[in-house]
Amino acid sequence: MSTDQRDASNPLRGLSEAARAKGPPPVDLWNPPFCGDIDMRIAADGTWFYMNSPIGRKPLMQLFASVLRHDEDGKYYLVTPVEKVGIRVDDAPFSAVRMKVEGEGRNQVIRFETNVDDEVIVDTAHPLRFETEDGTEGLKPYVLVRGRLEALVTRALFYDLAAVGTVVDGWFGVWSSGIFFPMQKAAEIGLAS
């Protein structure tokens, strides 16, 4: 089998080009043809699977994460200069696994690190949002990492996040980078404004 034949049958053949690129690949600028879906899934806990086997090598997860894109159609794709393949994502593609808080009040800055080592400062470009979890009615926090790709803040970090929260105009939430991110109406959780 020739190299060209092997490359044509490999649904991830463009990854080697992306791996050689300096800095994050410009996946939003690439418009390659759709080559179908592959059996890759990102579980709700942030574990990546290929053909139902966990991907245990972090550098490989980071490579896949670098070419991940969430398009306007609501689907997730691995995108290289030569192809676009669909994958499944159970919740958010990343997990926020570490948090650092600097300062306090309006001057507070919250930083998250994801399971693929992306660092994100919560600000206007990387806002926090909160969704109600089905079944528990509890809150699930998400932070925008890049493009339309979000990280789900782990439950342990959510408790740390709530610990630095405050009430502003009847809402409980957190400050970061001079912006208030509301979580829930203060009255709903028994806090006075």
Stockholm file with secondary structure:
# STOCKHOLM 1.0

chainA/1-193         MSTDQRDASNPLRGLSEAARAKGPPPVDLWNPPFCGDIDMRIAADGTWFYMNSPIGRKPLMQLFASVLRHDEDGKYYLVTPVEKVGIRVDDAPFSAVRMKVEGEGRNQVIRFETNVDDEVIVDTAHPLRFETEDGTEGLKPYVLVRGRLEALVTRALFYDLAAVGTVVDGWFGVWSSGIFFPMQKAAEIGLAS
#=GR chainA/1-193 SS CCHHHHHHHCTTTTHHHHHHSSSSCCGGGCCCCEEEEEEEEECTTSCEEETTEECCCHHHHHHHHHTEEECTTSCEEEECSSCEEEEEESSCSEEEEEEEEESCGGGCEEEEEETTCCEEECSSSSCEEEEECTTTCCEEEEEEEETTEEEEECHHHHHHHHHTCEEETTEEEEEETTEEEEEEEGGGGTCCC
#=GC SS_cons         CCHHHHHHHCTTTTHHHHHHSSSSCCGGGCCCCEEEEEEEEECTTSCEEETTEECCCHHHHHHHHHTEEECTTSCEEEECSSCEEEEEESSCSEEEEEEEEESCGGGCEEEEEETTCCEEECSSSSCEEEEECTTTCCEEEEEEEETTEEEEECHHHHHHHHHTCEEETTEEEEEETTEEEEEEEGGGGTCCC
//
